[in-house]
């Protein structure tokens, strides 16, 4: 297995729920820190959401490994940000037996 080229700087973000004062909440995203990554497109599709075409592209994002429990270890409830782009993490797996790298399977959704 070849060593990944970690040549893109992404920001790992976690969701934060804040009470809105009316019994509900609003959700925002809190940056956890920057990671270097290799980003590779996998597949894409288009679908209709409320009459609006939405394009979805799947990505394989490889980052350095982090121990379980670390705030810098990506998880499926988080996302990566790169400028105005957002990559929603769907699954995370160790790429190698030593845990040096993690593979994150993510989707980027873009409204047309």
Protein Blocks (a to p, Z undefined) as FASTA:
>chain_A
ZZdddfbccdddddddddehlopacdddddfbdcddddddfbdcdddeehiacddddddd
ddddddehiaklccfkbccdehjbccddfbdcdfbfnomaccddddddddZZ
